[in-house]
Amino acid sequence: MKTPTLPPRRRVLKGFSLIELMVATGVLAMMLVIVFQMLKGTQRAWRTTRQDVGEFREARQSFEEMTRRVGQASLNSYYSYRYDNVTVRGVQLRMGREFIPQSELHFVSGPVEALGLQTKGNRQVGKRYTHALFFQAPFGFCVQEDPRNDSRLHYEKMNGLLNSWGYFIEFNTDELDRPQLFTALNNAPRPRPRYRLMEFRQPTEYLTIYKLNLREKKEADQAELYAWFNKGLYSVNSEWNTTLDGREQKGFFRTTRVVAENICGMILRPREADEKLKGDADELAPDYVYDSRRFQWDGSGRAATRSRHQLPPVIDVTFIAVDEGSFNTLCQREGIKTADDDPELVGKDYFKTAKDFRKDLEKVELSLKEKKLEYRIFNTSIRIRESKWTDKAEEP
């Protein structure tokens, strides 16, 4: 008998189950999330690096320039007698009592309100913020042409001539820095309101510090002592620094110029050198005001005695810089077009007491974050070269 042959077994094709598909899809989704996070982190790091290198380049450059300039501040101090008038047997005598430091020059730093920097409030120039400082140094900066040779300056070869110099923060527009040709056009570009670090430059030919005869004033108010940088045509508050016209006037010169944009705050903290610090680093200027002539308007305070004709050994400088792109977005969002539309990023009540520095800085940072502004904090310490010559330890 023949054994019946069975039909060949059919091959059964077995597919993925629903659970396997769900697991594979979940793993793929996790991998995509990880890759996306890596790309996002890389993009954030690249954007941050680009901002540090590009957007805040001006802040770093102005930091370096300001450090170099302030480090050369001079008081040209010397010692002389303090005399008292005494009567001996009916005879009036003038007797020397002690050696005291003397100087005809002046160094001052502190909040802009304390230094008497007026608020302009016109279309081009608005308010001033945080701190400022002013001093004299041998920069040899001059502007007058040589009457015998128009191609060179009169005193250009005298590099050691004395100048008055300074730095402060101002909210203004770029109209003053544009060529007059562009300003006169009907379709001229719109003004760009920005916070700017300004540099004050008083040429040698118009130096006013000696004309005020400050040494002979035993007592004086601050406005009188600060007149050399905040009054007159060659001061910070000169009308020439705010006008678009009159450039052809004889002697016309703007004593202020832009050093960097988007610097909305500058905080200055004079202190002792690191090797001499024993306690509070802010004791030289508890209210941030350091004035080498403070003894003339506040003779009873300890700060006035220590700063008498003396340069601060070290100044800790803090810059608050905002990103150009985020600030431009803020201008569009809030309609900021002129100096009158100041967003007031740093309140006037901040940075008045040195011990509250950290608290004030944290409040400013929180405010900038609420306004969705990218920002950076720059810190440096400026050591003033000539401070060693007027240090207390070197008094005879």
One Martini backbone bead per residue (centre of mass of N, CA, C, O) as a GRO file, in nm:
protein
  396
    1MET     BB    1   0.097   0.035   0.020
    2LYS     BB    2   0.040   0.367  -0.009
    3THR     BB    3   0.164   0.646   0.120
    4PRO     BB    4   0.036   0.931   0.196
    5THR     BB    5   0.089   1.251   0.100
    6LEU     BB    6   0.166   1.547   0.238
    7PRO     BB    7   0.128   1.860   0.241
    8PRO     BB    8   0.299   2.131   0.246
    9ARG     BB    9   0.407   2.349   0.471
   10ARG     BB   10   0.322   2.654   0.548
   11ARG     BB   11   0.461   2.966   0.561
   12VAL     BB   12   0.471   3.174   0.843
   13LEU     BB   13   0.426   3.521   0.880
   14LYS     BB   14   0.578   3.709   1.135
   15GLY     BB   15   0.502   3.997   1.311
   16PHE     BB   16   0.460   4.275   1.490
   17SER     BB   17   0.363   4.383   1.770
   18LEU     BB   18   0.214   4.635   1.939
   19ILE     BB   19   0.419   4.649   2.174
   20GLU     BB   20   0.674   4.667   2.003
   21LEU     BB   21   0.601   4.931   1.860
   22MET     BB   22   0.577   5.105   2.114
   23VAL     BB   23   0.864   5.068   2.218
   24ALA     BB   24   1.013   5.174   1.964
   25THR     BB   25   0.882   5.451   1.963
   26GLY     BB   26   0.982   5.539   2.244
   27VAL     BB   27   1.285   5.517   2.189
   28LEU     BB   28   1.289   5.717   1.951
   29ALA     BB   29   1.179   5.958   2.109
   30MET     BB   30   1.409   5.973   2.315
   31MET     BB   31   1.634   6.021   2.109
   32LEU     BB   32   1.516   6.283   1.995
   33VAL     BB   33   1.521   6.443   2.259
   34ILE     BB   34   1.825   6.425   2.309
   35VAL     BB   35   1.912   6.557   2.042
   36PHE     BB   36   1.756   6.822   2.083
   37GLN     BB   37   1.899   6.908   2.347
   38MET     BB   38   2.180   6.918   2.225
   39LEU     BB   39   2.116   7.133   2.010
   40LYS     BB   40   2.013   7.348   2.206
   41GLY     BB   41   2.274   7.374   2.374
   42THR     BB   42   2.455   7.449   2.137
   43GLN     BB   43   2.298   7.703   2.054
   44ARG     BB   44   2.326   7.850   2.325
   45ALA     BB   45   2.636   7.853   2.333
   46TRP     BB   46   2.673   8.004   2.067
   47ARG     BB   47   2.512   8.257   2.145
   48THR     BB   48   2.677   8.333   2.394
   49THR     BB   49   2.950   8.357   2.251
   50ARG     BB   50   2.865   8.573   2.047
   51GLN     BB   51   2.795   8.785   2.259
   52ASP     BB   52   3.070   8.797   2.401
   53VAL     BB   53   3.234   8.869   2.138
   54GLY     BB   54   3.034   9.091   2.007
   55GLU     BB   55   2.820   9.256   2.180
   56PHE     BB   56   3.057   9.299   2.429
   57ARG     BB   57   3.309   9.442   2.310
   58GLU     BB   58   3.281   9.738   2.403
   59ALA     BB   59   3.290   9.685   2.705
   60ARG     BB   60   3.578   9.570   2.713
   61GLN     BB   61   3.722   9.809   2.579
   62SER     BB   62   3.629  10.026   2.785
   63PHE     BB   63   3.755   9.892   3.025
   64GLU     BB   64   4.050   9.918   2.932
   65GLU     BB   65   4.056  10.224   2.887
   66MET     BB   66   3.970  10.312   3.170
   67THR     BB   67   4.193  10.172   3.326
   68ARG     BB   68   4.427  10.330   3.196
   69ARG     BB   69   4.335  10.617   3.272
   70VAL     BB   70   4.280  10.603   3.582
   71GLY     BB   71   4.571  10.494   3.656
   72GLN     BB   72   4.686  10.811   3.584
   73ALA     BB   73   4.608  10.958   3.814
   74SER     BB   74   4.649  11.298   3.959
   75LEU     BB   75   4.772  11.529   4.238
   76ASN     BB   76   5.050  11.634   4.306
   77SER     BB   77   5.154  11.586   4.586
   78TYR     BB   78   5.226  11.757   4.900
   79TYR     BB   79   5.403  11.903   5.173
   80SER     BB   80   5.284  12.100   5.453
   81TYR     BB   81   5.197  12.337   5.666
   82ARG     BB   82   5.014  12.390   5.960
   83TYR     BB   83   4.867  12.689   6.059
   84ASP     BB   84   4.870  12.904   6.350
   85ASN     BB   85   4.721  13.164   6.530
   86VAL     BB   86   4.912  13.329   6.779
   87THR     BB   87   4.945  13.472   7.112
   88VAL     BB   88   5.249  13.646   7.230
   89ARG     BB   89   5.260  13.901   7.425
   90GLY     BB   90   5.067  14.052   7.201
   91VAL     BB   91   5.173  13.871   6.964
   92GLN     BB   92   5.124  13.784   6.632
   93LEU     BB   93   5.148  13.441   6.533
   94ARG     BB   94   5.282  13.203   6.289
   95MET     BB   95   5.238  12.853   6.337
   96GLY     BB   96   5.361  12.544   6.298
   97ARG     BB   97   5.214  12.213   6.349
   98GLU     BB   98   5.190  12.037   6.065
   99PHE     BB   99   5.183  11.793   5.839
  100ILE     BB  100   5.026  11.828   5.513
  101PRO     BB  101   4.848  11.760   5.250
  102GLN     BB  102   4.877  11.887   4.907
  103SER     BB  103   4.661  12.039   4.641
  104GLU     BB  104   4.531  12.158   4.316
  105LEU     BB  105   4.381  11.909   4.273
  106HIS     BB  106   4.126  11.649   4.164
  107PHE     BB  107   3.929  11.378   4.315
  108VAL     BB  108   3.615  11.223   4.198
  109SER     BB  109   3.349  11.001   4.327
  110GLY     BB  110   3.005  10.895   4.240
  111PRO     BB  111   2.707  10.985   4.242
  112VAL     BB  112   2.558  11.199   4.021
  113GLU     BB  113   2.407  11.372   4.230
  114ALA     BB  114   2.658  11.440   4.413
  115LEU     BB  115   2.811  11.582   4.148
  116GLY     BB  116   2.603  11.767   3.978
  117LEU     BB  117   2.458  11.621   3.740
  118GLN     BB  118   2.262  11.727   3.513
  119THR     BB  119   1.950  11.716   3.366
  120LYS     BB  120   1.856  11.766   3.049
  121GLY     BB  121   1.592  11.664   2.872
  122ASN     BB  122   1.620  11.634   2.572
  123ARG     BB  123   1.613  11.489   2.261
  124GLN     BB  124   1.924  11.381   2.297
  125VAL     BB  125   1.938  11.426   2.621
  126GLY     BB  126   1.921  11.273   2.924
  127LYS     BB  127   1.987  11.085   3.169
  128ARG     BB  128   2.175  10.995   3.460
  129TYR     BB  129   2.372  10.717   3.594
  130THR     BB  130   2.488  10.631   3.879
  131HIS     BB  131   2.821  10.675   3.819
  132ALA     BB  132   3.119  10.889   3.867
  133LEU     BB  133   3.436  11.034   3.732
  134PHE     BB  134   3.707  11.274   3.825
  135PHE     BB  135   4.020  11.401   3.679
  136GLN     BB  136   4.379  11.418   3.662
  137ALA     BB  137   4.608  11.401   3.371
  138PRO     BB  138   4.901  11.331   3.157
  139PHE     BB  139   4.788  11.330   2.821
  140GLY     BB  140   4.822  11.574   2.606
  141PHE     BB  141   4.545  11.713   2.537
  142CYS     BB  142   4.473  11.889   2.229
  143VAL     BB  143   4.314  12.145   1.981
  144GLN     BB  144   4.493  12.361   1.890
  145GLU     BB  145   4.625  12.531   1.642
  146ASP     BB  146   4.893  12.623   1.475
  147PRO     BB  147   4.955  12.946   1.368
  148ARG     BB  148   5.208  12.843   1.170
  149ASN     BB  149   5.053  12.542   1.145
  150ASP     BB  150   4.763  12.382   1.035
  151SER     BB  151   4.870  12.065   1.039
  152ARG     BB  152   4.903  12.128   1.352
  153LEU     BB  153   4.942  12.134   1.681
  154HIS     BB  154   5.057  12.338   1.923
  155TYR     BB  155   5.101  12.085   2.168
  156GLU     BB  156   5.176  11.791   2.050
  157LYS     BB  157   5.481  11.754   2.187
  158MET     BB  158   5.333  11.777   2.479
  159ASN     BB  159   5.264  11.487   2.654
  160GLY     BB  160   5.250  11.612   2.976
  161LEU     BB  161   4.993  11.744   2.976
  162LEU     BB  162   4.715  11.858   3.138
  163ASN     BB  163   4.403  11.689   3.226
  164SER     BB  164   4.061  11.655   3.223
  165TRP     BB  165   3.866  11.369   3.341
  166GLY     BB  166   3.593  11.125   3.253
  167TYR     BB  167   3.298  10.923   3.372
  168PHE     BB  168   2.965  10.828   3.235
  169ILE     BB  169   2.611  10.782   3.231
  170GLU     BB  170   2.391  10.795   2.932
  171PHE     BB  171   2.079  10.890   2.789
  172ASN     BB  172   2.084  10.877   2.431
  173THR     BB  173   2.153  10.983   2.112
  174ASP     BB  174   2.304  10.977   1.769
  175GLU     BB  175   2.281  11.275   1.651
  176LEU     BB  176   2.558  11.410   1.746
  177ASP     BB  177   2.740  11.189   1.565
  178ARG     BB  178   2.641  11.291   1.310
  179PRO     BB  179   2.644  11.410   1.021
  180GLN     BB  180   2.500  11.693   0.902
  181LEU     BB  181   2.399  11.577   0.635
  182PHE     BB  182   2.208  11.361   0.763
  183THR     BB  183   2.038  11.548   0.947
  184ALA     BB  184   1.916  11.729   0.697
  185LEU     BB  185   1.755  11.506   0.604
  186ASN     BB  186   1.433  11.395   0.549
  187ASN     BB  187   1.542  11.069   0.544
  188ALA     BB  188   1.657  11.027   0.806
  189PRO     BB  189   1.752  10.844   1.039
  190ARG     BB  190   1.664  10.726   1.318
  191PRO     BB  191   1.701  10.747   1.628
  192ARG     BB  192   1.931  10.599   1.882
  193PRO     BB  193   1.846  10.497   2.177
  194ARG     BB  194   2.093  10.489   2.450
  195TYR     BB  195   2.316  10.353   2.655
  196ARG     BB  196   2.611  10.545   2.756
  197LEU     BB  197   2.950  10.571   2.765
  198MET     BB  198   3.113  10.857   2.885
  199GLU     BB  199   3.365  11.097   2.788
  200PHE     BB  200   3.569  11.331   2.953
  201ARG     BB  201   3.733  11.621   2.782
  202GLN     BB  202   3.985  11.850   2.886
  203PRO     BB  203   4.172  12.060   2.755
  204THR     BB  204   4.454  12.229   2.817
  205GLU     BB  205   4.352  12.517   2.717
  206TYR     BB  206   4.072  12.461   2.923
  207LEU     BB  207   4.179  12.456   3.201
  208THR     BB  208   4.009  12.514   3.535
  209ILE     BB  209   4.131  12.424   3.814
  210TYR     BB  210   4.323  12.678   3.873
  211LYS     BB  211   4.107  12.914   3.863
  212LEU     BB  212   3.955  12.833   4.144
  213ASN     BB  213   4.134  12.817   4.394
  214LEU     BB  214   4.087  12.566   4.605
  215ARG     BB  215   4.302  12.583   4.835
  216GLU     BB  216   4.183  12.860   4.972
  217LYS     BB  217   3.931  12.684   5.056
  218LYS     BB  218   3.829  12.592   5.362
  219GLU     BB  219   3.525  12.645   5.275
  220ALA     BB  220   3.282  12.448   5.080
  221ASP     BB  221   3.081  12.364   4.840
  222GLN     BB  222   3.031  12.131   4.600
  223ALA     BB  223   2.964  12.315   4.358
  224GLU     BB  224   3.230  12.477   4.380
  225LEU     BB  225   3.429  12.228   4.346
  226TYR     BB  226   3.271  12.114   4.064
  227ALA     BB  227   3.301  12.337   3.834
  228TRP     BB  228   3.528  12.211   3.640
  229PHE     BB  229   3.294  11.979   3.526
  230ASN     BB  230   2.978  12.141   3.552
  231LYS     BB  231   3.088  12.427   3.429
  232GLY     BB  232   3.058  12.544   3.123
  233LEU     BB  233   3.179  12.495   2.792
  234TYR     BB  234   3.408  12.275   2.931
  235SER     BB  235   3.186  12.077   3.026
  236VAL     BB  236   2.947  11.846   3.072
  237ASN     BB  237   2.706  12.087   3.063
  238SER     BB  238   2.740  12.180   2.791
  239GLU     BB  239   2.573  12.305   2.514
  240TRP     BB  240   2.766  12.167   2.302
  241ASN     BB  241   2.672  11.864   2.395
  242THR     BB  242   2.349  11.922   2.267
  243THR     BB  243   2.400  12.047   1.992
  244LEU     BB  244   2.350  12.072   1.627
  245ASP     BB  245   2.475  12.349   1.637
  246GLY     BB  246   2.757  12.568   1.614
  247ARG     BB  247   3.035  12.442   1.484
  248GLU     BB  248   3.160  12.736   1.381
  249GLN     BB  249   3.251  12.825   1.634
  250LYS     BB  250   3.466  12.965   1.834
  251GLY     BB  251   3.592  12.701   2.027
  252PHE     BB  252   3.452  12.455   1.944
  253PHE     BB  253   3.379  12.186   2.188
  254ARG     BB  254   3.338  11.853   2.275
  255THR     BB  255   3.379  11.697   2.596
  256THR     BB  256   3.197  11.462   2.486
  257ARG     BB  257   3.200  11.098   2.440
  258VAL     BB  258   3.167  10.790   2.299
  259VAL     BB  259   3.262  10.459   2.407
  260ALA     BB  260   2.983  10.298   2.478
  261GLU     BB  261   2.721  10.077   2.441
  262ASN     BB  262   2.491   9.941   2.663
  263ILE     BB  263   2.562  10.103   2.934
  264CYS     BB  264   2.357  10.119   3.233
  265GLY     BB  265   2.609  10.070   3.442
  266MET     BB  266   2.825  10.230   3.706
  267ILE     BB  267   3.034  10.103   3.967
  268LEU     BB  268   3.210  10.267   4.242
  269ARG     BB  269   3.476  10.126   4.473
  270PRO     BB  270   3.660  10.248   4.696
  271ARG     BB  271   3.981  10.119   4.829
  272GLU     BB  272   4.193   9.931   4.964
  273ALA     BB  273   4.443   9.744   4.952
  274ASP     BB  274   4.477   9.412   4.992
  275GLU     BB  275   4.725   9.428   5.204
  276LYS     BB  276   4.531   9.645   5.397
  277LEU     BB  277   4.304   9.475   5.464
  278LYS     BB  278   4.078   9.429   5.762
  279GLY     BB  279   3.780   9.496   5.679
  280ASP     BB  280   3.599   9.712   5.541
  281ALA     BB  281   3.616   9.787   5.198
  282ASP     BB  282   3.413  10.063   5.224
  283GLU     BB  283   3.539  10.286   5.423
  284LEU     BB  284   3.626  10.514   5.221
  285ALA     BB  285   3.308  10.479   5.083
  286PRO     BB  286   3.003  10.433   5.214
  287ASP     BB  287   2.858  10.642   4.982
  288TYR     BB  288   3.072  10.632   4.725
  289VAL     BB  289   3.218  10.890   4.815
  290TYR     BB  290   3.513  11.028   4.659
  291ASP     BB  291   3.703  11.307   4.805
  292SER     BB  292   3.991  11.503   4.813
  293ARG     BB  293   3.776  11.758   4.924
  294ARG     BB  294   3.588  11.681   5.168
  295PHE     BB  295   3.705  11.863   5.404
  296GLN     BB  296   3.556  12.131   5.285
  297TRP     BB  297   3.238  11.995   5.337
  298ASP     BB  298   3.335  11.734   5.551
  299GLY     BB  299   3.542  11.759   5.820
  300SER     BB  300   3.419  11.538   6.042
  301GLY     BB  301   3.482  11.296   5.881
  302ARG     BB  302   3.665  11.013   5.818
  303ALA     BB  303   3.665  11.022   5.507
  304ALA     BB  304   3.789  11.309   5.489
  305THR     BB  305   4.062  11.250   5.627
  306ARG     BB  306   4.160  11.009   5.437
  307SER     BB  307   4.112  11.186   5.148
  308ARG     BB  308   4.317  11.404   5.177
  309HIS     BB  309   4.487  11.440   4.902
  310GLN     BB  310   4.393  11.142   4.803
  311LEU     BB  311   4.426  10.844   4.651
  312PRO     BB  312   4.287  10.565   4.567
  313PRO     BB  313   4.426  10.261   4.545
  314VAL     BB  314   4.132  10.131   4.478
  315ILE     BB  315   3.893  10.045   4.207
  316ASP     BB  316   3.585   9.909   4.186
  317VAL     BB  317   3.440   9.790   3.879
  318THR     BB  318   3.100   9.804   3.743
  319PHE     BB  319   2.929   9.660   3.471
  320ILE     BB  320   2.614   9.712   3.288
  321ALA     BB  321   2.523   9.505   3.015
  322VAL     BB  322   2.338   9.508   2.715
  323ASP     BB  323   2.180   9.376   2.456
  324GLU     BB  324   2.108   9.490   2.147
  325GLY     BB  325   1.872   9.307   2.057
  326SER     BB  326   1.694   9.321   2.317
  327PHE     BB  327   1.679   9.633   2.326
  328ASN     BB  328   1.546   9.673   2.050
  329THR     BB  329   1.290   9.517   2.127
  330LEU     BB  330   1.209   9.708   2.357
  331CYS     BB  331   1.175   9.961   2.183
  332GLN     BB  332   0.945   9.844   2.007
  333ARG     BB  333   0.749   9.763   2.242
  334GLU     BB  334   0.771  10.074   2.397
  335GLY     BB  335   0.841  10.322   2.209
  336ILE     BB  336   1.154  10.398   2.177
  337LYS     BB  337   1.288  10.722   2.033
  338THR     BB  338   1.385  10.900   2.274
  339ALA     BB  339   1.511  11.043   2.563
  340ASP     BB  340   1.212  11.054   2.693
  341ASP     BB  341   1.194  10.713   2.671
  342ASP     BB  342   1.305  10.614   2.932
  343PRO     BB  343   1.324  10.292   3.096
  344GLU     BB  344   1.483  10.271   3.358
  345LEU     BB  345   1.686  10.020   3.446
  346VAL     BB  346   1.812  10.212   3.676
  347GLY     BB  347   1.751  10.312   3.969
  348LYS     BB  348   1.803  10.597   4.177
  349ASP     BB  349   1.811  10.415   4.458
  350TYR     BB  350   2.065  10.290   4.368
  351PHE     BB  351   2.380  10.295   4.480
  352LYS     BB  352   2.424  10.459   4.787
  353THR     BB  353   2.526  10.198   4.949
  354ALA     BB  354   2.787   9.986   4.984
  355LYS     BB  355   2.653   9.748   5.159
  356ASP     BB  356   2.415   9.723   4.913
  357PHE     BB  357   2.531   9.611   4.647
  358ARG     BB  358   2.414   9.324   4.612
  359LYS     BB  359   2.116   9.394   4.632
  360ASP     BB  360   2.106   9.597   4.397
  361LEU     BB  361   2.208   9.403   4.177
  362GLU     BB  362   1.977   9.196   4.201
  363LYS     BB  363   1.747   9.393   4.128
  364VAL     BB  364   1.849   9.462   3.846
  365GLU     BB  365   1.850   9.176   3.731
  366LEU     BB  366   1.548   9.123   3.772
  367SER     BB  367   1.453   9.357   3.589
  368LEU     BB  368   1.588   9.256   3.327
  369LYS     BB  369   1.436   8.985   3.313
  370GLU     BB  370   1.147   9.106   3.300
  371LYS     BB  371   1.238   9.259   3.018
  372LYS     BB  372   1.401   9.056   2.840
  373LEU     BB  373   1.719   9.093   2.901
  374GLU     BB  374   2.030   9.079   2.795
  375TYR     BB  375   2.323   9.030   3.012
  376ARG     BB  376   2.622   9.179   3.172
  377ILE     BB  377   2.888   9.139   3.414
  378PHE     BB  378   3.151   9.363   3.492
  379ASN     BB  379   3.482   9.320   3.645
  380THR     BB  380   3.716   9.542   3.815
  381SER     BB  381   4.052   9.658   3.911
  382ILE     BB  382   4.191   9.974   3.996
  383ARG     BB  383   4.522  10.081   4.003
  384ILE     BB  384   4.675  10.357   4.136
  385ARG     BB  385   4.986  10.465   4.104
  386GLU     BB  386   5.003  10.743   4.293
  387SER     BB  387   4.898  10.644   4.575
  388LYS     BB  388   5.178  10.575   4.713
  389TRP     BB  389   5.263  10.885   4.756
  390THR     BB  390   4.979  10.929   4.953
  391ASP     BB  391   5.026  10.749   5.183
  392LYS     BB  392   5.008  10.719   5.521
  393ALA     BB  393   5.278  10.551   5.559
  394GLU     BB  394   5.453  10.811   5.415
  395GLU     BB  395   5.440  10.998   5.631
  396PRO     BB  396   5.643  11.210   5.831
   0.00000   0.00000   0.00000
